[in-house]
């Protein structure tokens, strides 16, 4: 009562206010009340109080989620962005990484090309739609979508159409573009995910309650129900159905309108037609108890399709941005030494050529450059695949993304930022991914024809039956549209992929792109990286000769050294309490050779032959030969110029490597090795694993791996079978992206994991075999689902055209088709464990 009084007073006091209508900023209703002192308009005190409470609690995002735009009120026609809204995109200085570059087309015309982030992608049909759109727009010659990376490459003539107008047209289609920016993309993904989940929740609420209303009506037909009660229930059900169609289901109409505008068939078009037909028929028949209404079916349809769309979005989100992952490898902060010798910490983005950077032991190198002071060891395994760090000294080149494992280095920058080799590899990964546009699934390929065929058949049905009875003709056409609504067709493929991905995840195999499972066509060739893939990826102690009582002291000395060999010795040898009195104060490290220390008055030397090889070597020379022949490196131990013991260290082969390769051969796959390690080391590994020496290639740079994989994919195996690449390092990233299927093994650089669509998260090499076997079963499940949905649609359409299916029966059959596909998928045995 108080609120009503307040409203009356406000309206009375506003008698001088013009008759112009304003919009309440909270509820969006029209009102003639004047704005308050802050320029805001409220229709009543209740809205004013709710608005204030929401802002006091910091929940202003409520209006963003409600309206789907940053505006604080419902969007009207005047709020639709114009091309002027996107003018920032026409200024290259504001685009950062997305700044356009000049290219020359085949017709010799100069055009601009840029890559931007895009949001709103839902499925492969969206890719098809966006890549067809340039044909309808003058000056926009080409677009290419990277579905996994959620980016779009646009080629256009700025003299004919500026980028802002392209952005405006994309916005009208329901897609938004913005400059590449990791933070912006993350925020856009979060907003899109949250918005879709809200739509799923609303659709689920409407579907569940509509079902209860439908059950009450069906029960009333058998037990009796008052006409007034039946009408009330029908009205409630229709309202729930309309809410489901108009609120969460709006995305289907937006895409359907876009497909009409571009004259490109889209799977959402028959969905929109079916929803519209069901909604209109229900609305027209709501008060006529003799006619059927379909509100429960359309609400359920919206819910199931949105759930499938959310699953696809989650797959897309997990794919991540491989280019951003590559960039994260390099440190973000560098220690710059000025002319006076003072050290300043500055962002890596501010570094310039000829800057001197200090890199301490254990830190990553942020630039490409030349060592001007110090000597140390650099772990280049991420870039080259070399299993052991290499020695660097004054005058040697080092690269960004590698690790300084020992002593401090001063490096003069010769390449920074986008000029580094790391940036080059980043571009290689991006190019390899973008060059392989997503394969349009069979369901989407047929879906385009399905759309046209269903609409044509509906018109034919209407025309054939119109001669007998127009009302019957309309009912049969509506029944056809409802029963042929391609929910089962739309769910068949992504549902099988989603279930297969979930079950593979339980085995430790994470599939970041369902498309990858379709690429296991028939047996071809599997390329393995060596270090960290076929081998353990870290040094291990393999041999022990001589007086082994010295080993605890050796381990204690090595504990004070930062080096992979030292780590291997410490991990393998127990340090007893007798060595705890040593402090390491007299220890001297000689990079490239070994260490020297005074322990209880004795001089100890541990290292390579040039450093520690001393007297009493005759028997140890034979031990050294044995260690080398086994593919390991000998470590000499001498006390007071007398050799007393020898150790062997190497990166050992995984215990399961041999059985995995044997299983792959039995399945018909050929096996090869691509490694940056020394060719002799690679040949020894190939010999131990019975791999043909002609397929074992050592000394491969990342570029060489990429070339080999591309040659295989474009040559013999492009016709005979798939080309797989299995690796774990950054040096594998571009090859992983270029292969038909890239498989990353946990333990290497995060970049290669992002570049590969499949990740073996538990480091079990046997899961490569599990994956290959399971991929075939998942494909079989997809084919069964697809065949079942096509068979259902063919039978249902035929019966509808014959008049044997009424709209009521069609409404019942429509969800049954989806339930059948779901049951078949969940009942399939998709995963085959590796024996």
CORLINQUI-V221929 format. One record per residue. N is the residue number from 1. RES is the residue in three letters. PSI is psi in whole degrees, -180 to 180 (none if undefined). D_LAST is the distance of its C-alpha to the last C-alpha in Angstrom with 1 decimal. Layout:
BEGIN
[[N	RES	PSI	D_LAST] [N	RES	PSI	D_LAST]]
END
This chain:
BEGIN
[[1	UNK	-38	75.9] [2	UNK	-41	76.1] [3	UNK	-43	73.7] [4	UNK	-38	75.8] [5	UNK	-43	78.9] [6	UNK	-41	77.3] [7	UNK	-42	76.4] [8	UNK	-42	79.9] [9	UNK	-43	81.4] [10	UNK	-44	79.2] [11	UNK	-34	80.1] [12	UNK	-43	83.8] [13	UNK	-12	83.8] [14	UNK	23	82.2] [15	UNK	-27	85.1] [16	UNK	-11	85.8] [17	UNK	144	82.3] [18	UNK	166	82.0] [19	UNK	4	80.7] [20	UNK	144	77.7] [21	UNK	134	74.3] [22	UNK	176	71.7] [23	UNK	130	68.1] [24	UNK	128	67.1] [25	UNK	-15	64.6] [26	UNK	-57	62.7] [27	UNK	-16	62.6] [28	UNK	5	63.5] [29	UNK	154	66.4] [30	UNK	145	69.6] [31	UNK	154	72.5] [32	UNK	10	76.1] [33	UNK	148	76.0] [34	UNK	162	76.8] [35	UNK	157	74.3] [36	UNK	-169	74.5] [37	UNK	-23	75.5] [38	UNK	5	72.0] [39	UNK	9	72.1] [40	UNK	146	69.7] [41	UNK	130	70.5] [42	UNK	146	69.7] [43	UNK	-17	70.7] [44	UNK	172	71.3] [45	UNK	-29	71.1] [46	UNK	-45	67.9] [47	UNK	-38	66.1] [48	UNK	-44	67.8] [49	UNK	-41	66.6] [50	UNK	-41	63.0] [51	UNK	-45	63.0] [52	UNK	-41	64.3] [53	UNK	-43	61.9] [54	UNK	-42	58.8] [55	UNK	-34	60.0] [56	UNK	-33	61.0] [57	UNK	-2	57.4] [58	UNK	29	56.0] [59	UNK	37	54.3] [60	UNK	-23	55.9] [61	UNK	-15	52.5] [62	UNK	-42	53.2] [63	UNK	-34	55.4] [64	UNK	-46	52.8] [65	UNK	-37	50.3] [66	UNK	-46	52.9] [67	UNK	-20	54.3] [68	UNK	11	51.2] [69	UNK	165	53.5] [70	UNK	-4	55.0] [71	UNK	162	58.3] [72	UNK	18	59.7] [73	UNK	164	60.7] [74	UNK	145	59.5] [75	UNK	127	59.4] [76	UNK	-178	62.2] [77	UNK	-34	63.1] [78	UNK	-15	64.9] [79	UNK	-6	61.7] [80	UNK	123	59.6] [81	UNK	139	59.1] [82	UNK	175	61.1] [83	UNK	-29	60.2] [84	UNK	-23	62.4] [85	UNK	-21	59.8] [86	UNK	19	57.4] [87	UNK	-22	59.9] [88	UNK	-27	58.1] [89	UNK	-14	55.6] [90	UNK	-3	58.4] [91	UNK	107	58.9] [92	UNK	-28	56.5] [93	UNK	-22	57.4] [94	UNK	-2	55.8] [95	UNK	-14	52.5] [96	UNK	-124	51.1] [97	UNK	-18	47.8] [98	UNK	8	48.5] [99	UNK	133	51.9] [100	UNK	150	52.4] [101	UNK	149	52.4] [102	UNK	135	54.5] [103	UNK	162	52.9] [104	UNK	121	54.4] [105	UNK	172	53.4] [106	UNK	-29	53.6] [107	UNK	13	57.1] [108	UNK	1	58.2] [109	UNK	138	58.8] [110	UNK	129	58.0] [111	UNK	170	55.8] [112	UNK	147	53.9] [113	UNK	136	50.2] [114	UNK	154	48.6] [115	UNK	129	45.3] [116	UNK	160	45.6] [117	UNK	143	43.5] [118	UNK	137	43.4] [119	UNK	157	42.8] [120	UNK	-2	42.6] [121	UNK	135	39.7] [122	UNK	-36	37.8] [123	UNK	179	35.9] [124	UNK	-25	35.7] [125	UNK	-32	39.0] [126	UNK	-40	40.7] [127	UNK	-47	39.6] [128	UNK	-44	41.2] [129	UNK	-47	44.3] [130	UNK	-32	44.9] [131	UNK	-15	44.4] [132	UNK	-23	46.9] [133	UNK	-40	49.5] [134	UNK	-23	51.0] [135	UNK	-21	52.3] [136	UNK	-1	54.6] [137	UNK	121	56.0] [138	UNK	135	58.4] [139	UNK	-18	57.6] [140	UNK	102	54.0] [141	UNK	-27	52.3] [142	UNK	146	48.6] [143	UNK	143	45.9] [144	UNK	128	42.2] [145	UNK	132	39.8] [146	UNK	98	36.8] [147	UNK	-42	35.1] [148	UNK	-43	32.6] [149	UNK	-7	35.3] [150	UNK	49	37.9] [151	UNK	160	40.5] [152	UNK	131	42.9] [153	UNK	122	44.6] [154	UNK	128	48.1] [155	UNK	126	50.4] [156	UNK	163	54.0] [157	UNK	108	57.7] [158	UNK	-17	59.4] [159	UNK	-22	62.8] [160	UNK	-44	61.8] [161	UNK	124	59.6] [162	UNK	163	58.9] [163	UNK	-31	55.5] [164	UNK	-38	57.0] [165	UNK	-32	57.7] [166	UNK	-44	54.2] [167	UNK	-38	53.0] [168	UNK	-43	55.5] [169	UNK	-41	54.3] [170	UNK	-39	50.6] [171	UNK	-39	51.8] [172	UNK	-25	53.5] [173	UNK	-9	50.2] [174	UNK	14	48.5] [175	UNK	140	46.8] [176	UNK	136	48.0] [177	UNK	151	47.8] [178	UNK	161	48.6] [179	UNK	150	48.3] [180	UNK	124	45.0] [181	UNK	124	44.8] [182	UNK	-45	41.9] [183	UNK	-44	43.8] [184	UNK	-43	45.4] [185	UNK	-41	42.1] [186	UNK	-44	40.5] [187	UNK	-44	43.6] [188	UNK	-40	43.6] [189	UNK	-43	39.9] [190	UNK	-44	40.8] [191	UNK	-45	43.8] [192	UNK	-42	42.1] [193	UNK	-44	39.2] [194	UNK	-41	41.9] [195	UNK	-42	44.0] [196	UNK	-39	41.3] [197	UNK	-37	40.3] [198	UNK	-43	43.9] [199	UNK	-41	44.1] [200	UNK	-43	41.0] [201	UNK	-44	42.7] [202	UNK	-45	46.0] [203	UNK	-41	44.5] [204	UNK	-41	42.5] [205	UNK	-48	45.8] [206	UNK	-43	47.7] [207	UNK	-45	45.2] [208	UNK	-46	44.9] [209	UNK	-34	48.7] [210	UNK	-36	49.3] [211	UNK	-43	47.1] [212	UNK	-40	49.2] [213	UNK	-43	52.4] [214	UNK	-41	51.1] [215	UNK	-42	50.3] [216	UNK	-41	53.8] [217	UNK	-43	55.4] [218	UNK	-41	53.4] [219	UNK	-37	54.3] [220	UNK	-28	57.9] [221	UNK	-27	58.1] [222	UNK	-33	57.7] [223	UNK	-10	59.6] [224	UNK	138	62.2] [225	UNK	139	62.6] [226	UNK	145	65.7] [227	UNK	-40	66.1] [228	UNK	-39	66.6] [229	UNK	-40	63.4] [230	UNK	-44	61.4] [231	UNK	-41	62.8] [232	UNK	-42	62.0] [233	UNK	-40	58.4] [234	UNK	-42	58.2] [235	UNK	-44	59.7] [236	UNK	-42	57.2] [237	UNK	-43	54.3] [238	UNK	-39	55.5] [239	UNK	-45	56.1] [240	UNK	-42	52.5] [241	UNK	-41	51.3] [242	UNK	-39	53.5] [243	UNK	-44	52.4] [244	UNK	-38	48.7] [245	UNK	-44	49.7] [246	UNK	-25	52.1] [247	UNK	-76	50.4] [248	UNK	-25	46.6] [249	UNK	2	46.7] [250	UNK	-27	49.1] [251	UNK	-33	46.2] [252	UNK	-38	45.8] [253	UNK	-37	49.5] [254	UNK	-46	49.6] [255	UNK	-35	46.9] [256	UNK	-43	48.5] [257	UNK	-38	51.8] [258	UNK	-39	50.2] [259	UNK	-34	48.7] [260	UNK	-42	52.2] [261	UNK	-39	53.8] [262	UNK	-2	51.6] [263	UNK	42	51.5] [264	UNK	114	47.7] [265	UNK	138	45.9] [266	UNK	145	43.6] [267	UNK	-24	41.4] [268	UNK	-15	43.6] [269	UNK	-53	46.7] [270	UNK	-30	46.1] [271	UNK	-46	44.9] [272	UNK	-41	48.2] [273	UNK	-45	50.2] [274	UNK	-44	48.6] [275	UNK	-42	49.1] [276	UNK	-44	52.7] [277	UNK	-47	53.5] [278	UNK	-42	52.2] [279	UNK	-44	54.0] [280	UNK	-43	57.2] [281	UNK	-40	57.3] [282	UNK	-40	56.6] [283	UNK	-42	59.4] [284	UNK	-35	61.8] [285	UNK	5	61.1] [286	UNK	-34	60.9] [287	UNK	-3	64.4] [288	UNK	103	64.4] [289	UNK	-13	62.9] [290	UNK	-9	62.8] [291	UNK	154	60.2] [292	UNK	154	56.5] [293	UNK	156	55.0] [294	UNK	30	51.4] [295	UNK	-38	51.1] [296	UNK	-39	48.1] [297	UNK	-43	46.0] [298	UNK	-34	46.9] [299	UNK	-41	46.1] [300	UNK	-40	42.7] [301	UNK	-46	42.0] [302	UNK	-43	42.9] [303	UNK	-49	40.7] [304	UNK	-42	37.5] [305	UNK	-36	38.1] [306	UNK	-36	38.7] [307	UNK	-44	35.6] [308	UNK	-37	33.6] [309	UNK	-38	35.7] [310	UNK	-39	34.9] [311	UNK	-43	31.1] [312	UNK	-39	31.7] [313	UNK	-38	33.9] [314	UNK	-40	31.4] [315	UNK	-43	28.8] [316	UNK	-41	31.7] [317	UNK	-40	32.7] [318	UNK	-25	29.2] [319	UNK	-35	29.2] [320	UNK	-179	32.1] [321	UNK	102	34.5] [322	UNK	-31	32.8] [323	UNK	-42	36.2] [324	UNK	-36	37.3] [325	UNK	-38	34.2] [326	UNK	-44	35.1] [327	UNK	-33	38.6] [328	UNK	-16	37.6] [329	UNK	-41	36.3] [330	UNK	144	39.9] [331	UNK	153	42.0] [332	UNK	-20	44.6] [333	UNK	140	47.3] [334	UNK	152	48.8] [335	UNK	106	51.4] [336	UNK	133	54.2] [337	UNK	121	56.9] [338	UNK	-176	60.3] [339	UNK	-26	63.2] [340	UNK	-1	64.5] [341	UNK	-1	61.2] [342	UNK	147	60.5] [343	UNK	131	56.9] [344	UNK	136	56.3] [345	UNK	122	53.1] [346	UNK	154	52.9] [347	UNK	143	50.4] [348	UNK	-31	48.5] [349	UNK	-21	49.8] [350	UNK	-3	53.3] [351	UNK	149	52.6] [352	UNK	160	54.6] [353	UNK	140	54.6] [354	UNK	-2	56.3] [355	UNK	146	55.5] [356	UNK	124	54.6] [357	UNK	134	51.6] [358	UNK	129	50.7] [359	UNK	113	47.1] [360	UNK	166	46.5] [361	UNK	134	43.7] [362	UNK	-4	40.5] [363	UNK	159	41.6] [364	UNK	151	40.4] [365	UNK	128	42.8] [366	UNK	-7	44.2] [367	UNK	166	45.9] [368	UNK	135	45.9] [369	UNK	-173	48.7] [370	UNK	135	50.3] [371	UNK	124	50.3] [372	UNK	-9	54.0] [373	UNK	136	53.7] [374	UNK	167	51.3] [375	UNK	142	48.5] [376	UNK	-168	44.9] [377	UNK	139	41.2] [378	UNK	127	39.5] [379	UNK	109	35.8] [380	UNK	17	35.2] [381	UNK	-32	31.4] [382	UNK	-29	31.4] [383	UNK	-34	33.7] [384	UNK	-16	32.9] [385	UNK	3	29.6] [386	UNK	132	31.4] [387	UNK	-20	29.6] [388	UNK	144	32.9] [389	UNK	151	36.0] [390	UNK	151	39.0] [391	UNK	137	42.6] [392	UNK	145	45.1] [393	UNK	-172	48.9] [394	UNK	129	52.0] [395	UNK	-12	51.9] [396	UNK	149	48.1] [397	UNK	142	46.5] [398	UNK	159	43.9] [399	UNK	153	42.1] [400	UNK	144	41.6] [401	UNK	-11	38.2] [402	UNK	165	37.8] [403	UNK	131	38.2] [404	UNK	115	41.0] [405	UNK	-13	39.4] [406	UNK	-95	42.6] [407	UNK	166	46.3] [408	UNK	140	48.4] [409	UNK	145	49.0] [410	UNK	127	51.7] [411	UNK	131	50.7] [412	UNK	125	53.0] [413	UNK	129	51.5] [414	UNK	-16	51.4] [415	UNK	135	49.2] [416	UNK	160	48.6] [417	UNK	-125	46.9] [418	UNK	-8	46.0] [419	UNK	-9	47.1] [420	UNK	164	44.3] [421	UNK	-34	41.3] [422	UNK	-43	39.1] [423	UNK	-36	41.1] [424	UNK	-41	40.6] [425	UNK	-36	36.8] [426	UNK	-47	37.2] [427	UNK	-37	39.1] [428	UNK	-42	36.6] [429	UNK	-46	33.8] [430	UNK	-42	36.2] [431	UNK	-40	37.3] [432	UNK	-38	33.8] [433	UNK	-46	33.0] [434	UNK	-30	36.4] [435	UNK	-14	36.3] [436	UNK	81	33.4] [437	UNK	151	35.0] [438	UNK	137	32.7] [439	UNK	126	31.9] [440	UNK	124	33.9] [441	UNK	155	31.6] [442	UNK	-37	32.4] [443	UNK	-39	33.9] [444	UNK	-33	36.3] [445	UNK	-47	37.3] [446	UNK	-29	38.2] [447	UNK	-37	39.5] [448	UNK	-45	42.4] [449	UNK	-36	43.6] [450	UNK	-43	42.8] [451	UNK	-51	45.3] [452	UNK	-45	48.0] [453	UNK	-45	47.4] [454	UNK	-44	47.5] [455	UNK	-41	50.7] [456	UNK	-43	52.3] [457	UNK	-36	51.5] [458	UNK	-42	52.8] [459	UNK	-40	56.1] [460	UNK	-44	56.2] [461	UNK	-43	55.8] [462	UNK	-43	58.5] [463	UNK	-41	60.9] [464	UNK	-45	60.4] [465	UNK	-15	61.0] [466	UNK	-32	63.7] [467	UNK	-31	66.2] [468	UNK	-51	65.9] [469	UNK	111	65.6] [470	UNK	-38	64.7] [471	UNK	-40	63.4] [472	UNK	-38	61.0] [473	UNK	-42	60.0] [474	UNK	-42	59.1] [475	UNK	-43	57.1] [476	UNK	-39	55.1] [477	UNK	-42	54.4] [478	UNK	-41	53.3] [479	UNK	-41	51.1] [480	UNK	-45	49.4] [481	UNK	-37	48.9] [482	UNK	-48	47.4] [483	UNK	-27	45.2] [484	UNK	5	43.9] [485	UNK	123	43.3] [486	UNK	45	39.9] [487	UNK	-43	38.2] [488	UNK	-39	35.4] [489	UNK	-40	35.3] [490	UNK	-30	35.2] [491	UNK	-23	32.4] [492	UNK	-53	30.2] [493	UNK	-53	28.4] [494	UNK	-30	28.5] [495	UNK	-44	27.5] [496	UNK	-40	24.2] [497	UNK	-44	23.6] [498	UNK	-45	24.6] [499	UNK	-43	22.4] [500	UNK	-42	19.3] [501	UNK	-42	20.2] [502	UNK	-41	20.6] [503	UNK	-35	17.3] [504	UNK	-36	15.6] [505	UNK	-35	17.9] [506	UNK	-18	16.5] [507	UNK	2	13.2] [508	UNK	14	15.4] [509	UNK	113	15.8] [510	UNK	117	19.6] [511	UNK	114	20.9] [512	UNK	-8	24.6] [513	UNK	114	25.6] [514	UNK	-25	24.6] [515	UNK	-31	26.1] [516	UNK	-33	23.2] [517	UNK	-21	20.8] [518	UNK	-8	23.3] [519	UNK	-7	23.2] [520	UNK	80	19.9] [521	UNK	-72	22.0] [522	UNK	162	20.5] [523	UNK	133	18.7] [524	UNK	-113	21.0] [525	UNK	142	20.6] [526	UNK	118	18.8] [527	UNK	129	21.1] [528	UNK	136	19.9] [529	UNK	153	22.5] [530	UNK	-63	22.5] [531	UNK	119	24.0] [532	UNK	-6	22.0] [533	UNK	-66	19.1] [534	UNK	-22	17.9] [535	UNK	174	20.1] [536	UNK	-19	20.6] [537	UNK	3	23.7] [538	UNK	151	26.1] [539	UNK	147	28.0] [540	UNK	154	27.1] [541	UNK	122	29.1] [542	UNK	-26	27.9] [543	UNK	147	31.0] [544	UNK	123	34.0] [545	UNK	151	37.1] [546	UNK	-155	40.6] [547	UNK	99	42.2] [548	UNK	-3	39.4] [549	UNK	-17	41.8] [550	UNK	-8	42.7] [551	UNK	-39	39.2] [552	UNK	-39	40.0] [553	UNK	-40	43.1] [554	UNK	-46	41.1] [555	UNK	-38	38.6] [556	UNK	-38	41.6] [557	UNK	-44	43.2] [558	UNK	-20	40.2] [559	UNK	-23	39.8] [560	UNK	9	42.9] [561	UNK	138	41.5] [562	UNK	97	39.5] [563	UNK	142	37.2] [564	UNK	-37	33.5] [565	UNK	-43	34.2] [566	UNK	-42	36.2] [567	UNK	-40	33.5] [568	UNK	-41	31.0] [569	UNK	-45	33.6] [570	UNK	-41	34.5] [571	UNK	-28	30.9] [572	UNK	-16	30.3] [573	UNK	134	33.7] [574	UNK	136	35.3] [575	UNK	113	38.8] [576	UNK	172	41.2] [577	UNK	-22	44.4] [578	UNK	-24	46.6] [579	UNK	-5	45.7] [580	UNK	-11	46.5] [581	UNK	-14	50.2] [582	UNK	134	49.4] [583	UNK	-17	50.0] [584	UNK	9	49.1] [585	UNK	-30	52.6] [586	UNK	19	53.1] [587	UNK	134	49.8] [588	UNK	132	50.1] [589	UNK	130	47.3] [590	UNK	99	47.7] [591	UNK	133	45.4] [592	UNK	-12	43.7] [593	UNK	-58	44.6] [594	UNK	-153	43.9] [595	UNK	159	45.7] [596	UNK	140	48.8] [597	UNK	156	50.1] [598	UNK	117	52.7] [599	UNK	112	51.4] [600	UNK	40	54.2] [601	UNK	-8	56.4] [602	UNK	145	53.8] [603	UNK	118	52.7] [604	UNK	136	48.9] [605	UNK	132	47.2] [606	UNK	125	43.5] [607	UNK	-152	42.1] [608	UNK	178	42.0] [609	UNK	-39	44.1] [610	UNK	-23	47.0] [611	UNK	-47	47.3] [612	UNK	-7	46.5] [613	UNK	121	46.8] [614	UNK	-154	49.8] [615	UNK	170	51.4] [616	UNK	49	49.6] [617	UNK	-5	47.0] [618	UNK	-51	46.9] [619	UNK	-31	43.9] [620	UNK	-22	42.2] [621	UNK	-39	42.5] [622	UNK	-36	40.2] [623	UNK	-40	37.8] [624	UNK	-40	37.9] [625	UNK	-39	37.2] [626	UNK	-44	34.1] [627	UNK	-45	32.9] [628	UNK	-40	33.6] [629	UNK	-25	32.0] [630	UNK	3	28.7] [631	UNK	17	28.9] [632	UNK	172	30.3] [633	UNK	131	33.8] [634	UNK	138	36.3] [635	UNK	118	38.2] [636	UNK	144	41.5] [637	UNK	121	43.2] [638	UNK	142	46.9] [639	UNK	123	49.6] [640	UNK	49	53.3] [641	UNK	24	52.5] [642	UNK	123	50.5] [643	UNK	126	46.8] [644	UNK	-21	45.1] [645	UNK	165	41.4] [646	UNK	140	38.7] [647	UNK	154	35.4] [648	UNK	133	32.6] [649	UNK	146	30.8] [650	UNK	172	28.2] [651	UNK	99	25.4] [652	UNK	155	22.4] [653	UNK	143	19.2] [654	UNK	145	16.2] [655	UNK	-31	14.1] [656	UNK	1	10.8] [657	UNK	-44	12.9] [658	UNK	-44	12.7] [659	UNK	-35	9.0] [660	UNK	-45	9.1] [661	UNK	-37	12.3] [662	UNK	-41	11.2] [663	UNK	-40	8.6] [664	UNK	-41	11.6] [665	UNK	-41	13.9] [666	UNK	-30	12.3] [667	UNK	-1	12.7] [668	UNK	9	16.3] [669	UNK	144	16.7] [670	UNK	145	19.0] [671	UNK	135	18.6] [672	UNK	166	21.6] [673	UNK	133	22.8] [674	UNK	113	25.7] [675	UNK	149	27.1] [676	UNK	-4	30.5] [677	UNK	171	30.2] [678	UNK	137	32.3] [679	UNK	-37	31.4] [680	UNK	-41	31.4] [681	UNK	-42	28.9] [682	UNK	-40	26.7] [683	UNK	-37	27.2] [684	UNK	-41	26.2] [685	UNK	-43	22.8] [686	UNK	-39	22.3] [687	UNK	-43	23.3] [688	UNK	-28	20.8] [689	UNK	8	17.9] [690	UNK	41	19.5] [691	UNK	137	20.5] [692	UNK	125	23.7] [693	UNK	-30	26.6] [694	UNK	-18	28.2] [695	UNK	4	25.4] [696	UNK	112	25.6] [697	UNK	120	28.5] [698	UNK	173	29.9] [699	UNK	26	33.0] [700	UNK	126	32.1] [701	UNK	165	34.1] [702	UNK	-37	32.7] [703	UNK	-36	35.1] [704	UNK	-40	33.6] [705	UNK	-44	30.0] [706	UNK	-44	31.5] [707	UNK	-42	33.4] [708	UNK	-44	30.5] [709	UNK	-43	28.3] [710	UNK	-42	31.3] [711	UNK	-40	32.2] [712	UNK	-41	28.7] [713	UNK	-32	28.9] [714	UNK	-9	32.4] [715	UNK	-121	32.1] [716	UNK	-45	29.9] [717	UNK	-12	26.9] [718	UNK	-22	29.1] [719	UNK	-27	29.7] [720	UNK	-35	26.4] [721	UNK	-177	23.5] [722	UNK	155	22.6] [723	UNK	118	23.0] [724	UNK	149	20.6] [725	UNK	127	21.6] [726	UNK	121	19.5] [727	UNK	178	21.8] [728	UNK	2	23.2] [729	UNK	166	26.9] [730	UNK	-32	30.1] [731	UNK	-15	30.4] [732	UNK	-9	27.4] [733	UNK	-50	28.9] [734	UNK	-36	31.0] [735	UNK	-38	28.3] [736	UNK	-40	25.8] [737	UNK	-32	28.5] [738	UNK	-23	29.4] [739	UNK	160	26.0] [740	UNK	-41	25.0] [741	UNK	124	22.3] [742	UNK	132	22.4] [743	UNK	117	19.5] [744	UNK	140	20.7] [745	UNK	131	19.0] [746	UNK	144	20.8] [747	UNK	-13	23.1] [748	UNK	-160	25.4] [749	UNK	144	28.5] [750	UNK	-24	28.8] [751	UNK	-44	30.2] [752	UNK	-31	27.1] [753	UNK	-36	25.3] [754	UNK	-34	28.2] [755	UNK	-29	28.4] [756	UNK	139	24.8] [757	UNK	-11	24.1] [758	UNK	134	20.5] [759	UNK	126	19.8] [760	UNK	98	16.6] [761	UNK	-25	18.6] [762	UNK	9	16.5] [763	UNK	18	16.2] [764	UNK	107	12.3] [765	UNK	-28	11.9] [766	UNK	-20	8.2] [767	UNK	-12	9.9] [768	UNK	-43	11.6] [769	UNK	-43	8.9] [770	UNK	-43	8.6] [771	UNK	-47	12.4] [772	UNK	-44	12.9] [773	UNK	-43	11.2] [774	UNK	-34	13.0] [775	UNK	-39	16.2] [776	UNK	-40	16.7] [777	UNK	-35	16.5] [778	UNK	-42	18.9] [779	UNK	-39	21.2] [780	UNK	-40	21.3] [781	UNK	-39	22.3] [782	UNK	-44	24.9] [783	UNK	-40	26.3] [784	UNK	-45	26.6] [785	UNK	-45	28.4] [786	UNK	-43	30.6] [787	UNK	-40	31.5] [788	UNK	-42	32.3] [789	UNK	-39	34.5] [790	UNK	-43	36.3] [791	UNK	-44	36.9] [792	UNK	-48	38.3] [793	UNK	-40	40.5] [794	UNK	-47	41.8] [795	UNK	-44	42.8] [796	UNK	-42	44.2] [797	UNK	-43	46.3] [798	UNK	-45	47.6] [799	UNK	-35	48.6] [800	UNK	-42	50.2] [801	UNK	-31	52.3] [802	UNK	-9	53.5] [803	UNK	15	54.6] [804	UNK	-10	52.4] [805	UNK	121	50.7] [806	UNK	165	52.9] [807	UNK	-34	52.2] [808	UNK	-46	51.4] [809	UNK	-38	48.8] [810	UNK	-41	47.4] [811	UNK	-33	47.1] [812	UNK	-36	45.1] [813	UNK	-32	42.8] [814	UNK	-53	42.1] [815	UNK	-25	39.9] [816	UNK	-36	38.4] [817	UNK	-41	36.8] [818	UNK	-42	35.1] [819	UNK	-37	34.0] [820	UNK	-44	32.5] [821	UNK	-42	30.4] [822	UNK	-45	29.3] [823	UNK	-42	28.4] [824	UNK	-40	26.4] [825	UNK	-48	24.5] [826	UNK	-26	23.8] [827	UNK	-5	22.7] [828	UNK	142	20.2] [829	UNK	95	16.4] [830	UNK	-26	15.7] [831	UNK	130	12.4] [832	UNK	109	9.0] [833	UNK	149	6.3] [834	UNK	131	3.8] [835	UNK	none	0.0]]
END
